[in-house]
């Protein structure tokens, strides 16, 4: 099953098919919401997904900043986006798919088999000279029925264990991993034994994903296994709040691995009493 689609391929598919739904997931940490950017110009027919309210739930600090939404919340949102059973879904954001990957992961977790990321995101669509439209879309509500829990996840104990016995990747910027800065969470540093793997290094200069071979070499250098046996190796990923970790999961899938997400990520770990924190460049 494919994971990526090019702008040119998407344009051709939209011209020929009626069972493709496109979702705009523009979002930035700390806001403002991406709705204004969506209204100023989006792919024709695309629905807008609000990451903070539709692709996440909200709880106590110890739950993390972006807990996974309930099946009911995601299903209600998906129907508002016009999704029906059997649809192909294409998601994108404003740059690099760092937030759109959250929608990709959630929809795969919910049982939608054909979910694609627009490789290069909206800049690739613009670079191809394809049209944008302004204002809201008149979306006909869908009737999709979603499942839940089809993608593997880790809790804090599982993340700690995998970091010690296998490979746990920290998808945040290197400075946050090292504990040099922490702009939002209560503690600076990383989960002991986790390895730094910033999501931005999954992308080429044009915002498209590196090739599967390049991505595999990247993850091998971080400690992942090589060869056909690596295809079944489980690698854990986390970030600040479980959003950009989904982007790392996409990169791992492209490289042939089976990633497992720690949804609570650092925002949960740093709020849990007694959880150890490590700083510096290398894991213990």
Buried (B, 14 or more C-beta within 10 A) or exposed (E): EEBBBBBEBBBEBBEEEEEBBBBBBBBBBEEEBBBEBBBEBBBEBBBBBBBBEBBBBEEEEBBBBBBBBEBEBBBBBBBBBBBBEEBBBBBBBBBBBBBBBBBBBBBBBBBBEBBBBBBBBBBBBBEEEBEEEEEEBEBEEBEBBBEBEEBBBBEBEBBBBBBBEBBBBBBBBBBBBBBEEBEEBEBBBBBBBBBBBBBEBBBEEEBBBBEBEBBBBBBBEBBBBEEEEBEEBBBBBBBBBBBBBBBBBBBBBBBBBBBBBBBBBBBBBBBEEEBEBBEEEEBE
